[in-house]
Amino acid sequence: MAQYRKGMDTKHKILFVSKKLFVENGYIDTSCKRICEEADVNLGLIHYHYKSKKNIASIIYTYFLIEVKDFVKRIMSEKFHNYELKYATAVENWIFINLLLSDERYKRFYYELCKENFLIDENTKIIEFFYKLHVNTYNLNITTNEVKLIRVANAALTMGLVAKYVENYFDMTLDQLCEYKIRNMYRFMKLKEDQIDDIVNVSYDTYKKINVKLTDYFKLTEEV
């Protein structure tokens, strides 16, 4: 039991140090060697616990996405007393994209993950679950294989949008970028344009009432 606890402590330490270094130095300029030096662990433990630096980064991305989802569900349930999946998912997108692209440190990390095609790797398959929730909740005429297609297509869209936005290819605001991403996500799910208009408008109004910040390496804090 003590050995297991020590192993888990080491695993958590590697993850925390990776978050810190990815935020401070970006993904590309953070080496496995640097992570292990900062965490004071043997280099081989990266492979033992996570297989690769890429796995660590995609896990951090996925965990943060889930944390944003949990945060939005709590706020909409407790503060607004009105949680509904289609609006909440859009609010999550407003928050997630704005947080990561409004801070230069997180922007670098997000940009580098998108350039490396991280958003469609094995660790992000859990996102399929959230599309299935929409299918089941709203009785959408979408097959299991189409859910997979939607996940990959939406991830590819997001990676392209984020990369070209950071490279100043678009003449648009961050909110306009986010709205475009949300609209196309729901188009992939075969919603009608008037339904999408409603989701965008309601979710944006809700998002503007939530004052959330990123602190201490991917930690969410709501400011009253």
C-alpha positions in Angstrom: 0.0 0.0 0.0 2.8 2.4 0.9 4.5 1.6 -2.4 1.3 2.2 -4.3 0.8 5.6 -2.5 4.3 6.6 -3.3 3.8 5.7 -7.0 0.6 7.8 -7.1 2.3 10.7 -5.4 5.1 10.6 -8.1 2.5 10.4 -10.9 0.6 13.4 -9.5 3.9 15.3 -9.0 4.9 14.7 -12.7 1.5 16.0 -13.8 1.6 19.1 -11.7 5.2 20.0 -12.7 4.3 19.4 -16.3 1.3 21.8 -16.0 3.6 24.4 -14.5 6.4 24.1 -17.1 3.9 23.9 -20.1 2.4 27.2 -18.9 5.7 28.9 -18.3 7.7 27.5 -21.3 5.2 26.0 -23.7 4.8 22.4 -24.7 7.6 22.3 -27.3 10.3 23.9 -25.1 9.6 21.7 -22.1 11.6 18.5 -22.2 11.0 15.2 -20.3 14.4 15.8 -18.7 13.3 19.2 -17.5 10.1 17.8 -16.1 11.9 15.1 -14.2 14.5 17.5 -12.8 11.8 19.9 -11.6 9.8 17.0 -10.1 13.0 15.4 -8.7 12.2 12.0 -10.2 13.9 9.5 -12.4 13.6 10.1 -16.2 12.2 6.6 -16.7 9.2 7.4 -14.6 7.7 9.6 -17.4 7.4 6.5 -19.6 6.3 4.3 -16.7 3.4 6.6 -15.7 2.5 8.4 -18.9 4.4 6.7 -21.8 5.3 10.1 -23.3 5.3 13.9 -23.0 2.6 14.0 -25.6 0.3 11.9 -23.4 0.9 14.2 -20.5 -0.1 17.2 -22.5 -3.2 15.7 -24.0 -4.3 14.5 -20.5 -3.8 18.0 -19.1 -5.9 19.4 -22.0 -8.7 16.8 -21.5 -8.8 17.1 -17.7 -9.0 20.9 -18.1 -11.9 20.6 -20.6 -13.8 18.3 -18.1 -13.0 20.7 -15.3 -14.6 23.5 -17.3 -17.7 21.3 -18.0 -18.0 20.6 -14.2 -17.6 24.2 -13.4 -20.3 25.3 -15.9 -22.7 22.7 -14.7 -22.3 23.8 -11.1 -22.6 27.5 -11.8 -25.6 27.1 -14.1 -27.3 24.8 -11.6 -26.6 26.7 -8.4 -26.3 30.3 -9.6 -28.8 30.4 -12.5 -30.9 27.4 -11.5 -31.2 26.6 -15.2 -28.9 23.9 -16.5 -29.6 22.6 -19.9 -27.1 20.6 -21.9 -27.2 22.4 -25.2 -26.7 25.8 -23.6 -24.2 24.6 -21.1 -22.0 23.1 -23.8 -21.9 26.3 -25.7 -21.1 28.2 -22.5 -18.2 25.8 -21.9 -16.9 26.7 -25.3 -17.1 30.4 -24.7 -15.2 30.0 -21.4 -12.7 27.4 -22.6 -11.6 29.2 -25.7 -11.5 32.6 -24.2 -9.5 31.5 -21.1 -6.9 29.7 -23.2 -6.5 32.4 -25.9 -6.7 35.5 -23.7 -3.6 34.7 -21.7 -0.3 34.6 -23.7 1.1 31.7 -21.7 -1.9 29.5 -22.1 -2.3 30.6 -25.7 1.2 29.3 -26.5 0.4 25.9 -25.0 -3.0 25.7 -26.8 -1.5 26.8 -30.1 1.3 24.2 -29.9 -1.1 21.4 -29.1 -3.3 22.4 -32.1 -0.3 22.5 -34.4 0.7 19.0 -33.2 -2.9 17.6 -33.8 -3.3 16.6 -30.2 -7.1 17.2 -30.1 -7.8 14.0 -32.1 -5.5 11.6 -30.2 -6.6 8.7 -28.0 -6.8 10.6 -24.7 -9.5 12.9 -26.2 -11.9 10.1 -27.2 -13.8 10.8 -23.9 -15.3 13.8 -25.7 -17.4 11.4 -27.8 -19.3 10.8 -24.6 -20.5 14.4 -24.5 -21.8 14.2 -28.1 -23.6 11.0 -27.3 -25.3 13.0 -24.4 -26.7 15.4 -26.9 -27.9 12.5 -29.1 -29.7 10.8 -26.3 -31.0 14.0 -24.6 -32.4 15.6 -27.8 -33.2 12.4 -29.8 -30.9 13.4 -32.6 -30.8 11.3 -35.7 -27.1 10.6 -35.4 -25.4 7.2 -35.5 -22.5 5.9 -33.4 -20.2 6.3 -36.3 -21.4 9.8 -37.0 -20.6 10.7 -33.4 -17.0 9.6 -34.1 -17.0 11.7 -37.3 -18.3 14.7 -35.4 -15.6 14.4 -32.7 -12.8 14.3 -35.3 -14.3 16.9 -37.5 -14.9 19.3 -34.7 -11.5 18.7 -33.3 -9.9 19.4 -36.7 -12.0 22.6 -37.0 -10.9 23.8 -33.6 -7.2 23.1 -34.3 -7.3 25.0 -37.5 -9.2 27.9 -36.1 -7.0 28.2 -33.1 -3.7 27.9 -35.0 -4.7 30.5 -37.7 -6.2 32.9 -35.1 -2.9 32.9 -33.1 -1.1 33.5 -36.4 -3.3 36.5 -37.0 -4.7 35.0 -40.2 -8.3 36.1 -39.4 -9.6 39.6 -39.0 -12.0 38.8 -36.2 -12.4 39.1 -32.4 -12.0 36.1 -30.1 -15.7 36.1 -29.5 -16.4 35.9 -33.2 -14.0 33.0 -33.5 -15.7 31.2 -30.6 -19.2 31.8 -32.1 -18.1 30.4 -35.4 -16.8 27.3 -33.7 -20.0 26.8 -31.7 -22.2 27.3 -34.7 -20.4 24.7 -36.7 -20.3 22.2 -33.8 -24.1 22.3 -33.7 -24.3 22.1 -37.5 -22.3 18.9 -37.3 -25.0 17.7 -35.0 -27.7 18.6 -37.6 -29.5 21.3 -35.6 -31.5 23.9 -37.6 -30.1 27.4 -37.9 -32.9 29.0 -35.7 -32.0 26.5 -33.0 -28.3 27.4 -33.3 -29.2 31.1 -33.2 -31.0 30.5 -29.9 -28.1 28.5 -28.4 -25.5 31.1 -29.4 -27.6 34.0 -28.0 -28.6 32.4 -24.7 -25.2 30.9 -24.0 -23.4 34.1 -24.8 -25.7 36.1 -22.4 -25.0 33.4 -19.7 -21.2 33.4 -20.4 -21.0 37.2 -19.9 -22.5 36.9 -16.4 -19.8 34.5 -15.3 -16.5 36.0 -14.2 -14.1 33.1 -14.3 -10.3 33.3 -14.2 -7.4 30.9 -14.7 -5.0 30.8 -11.7 -2.1 28.6 -10.7 -1.7 26.4 -13.7 -5.1 25.4 -15.1 -7.1 26.1 -11.9 -10.5 27.8 -12.3 -11.6 30.6 -10.0 -14.9 32.5 -10.2 -14.6 36.1 -9.2 -17.7 37.6 -7.6 
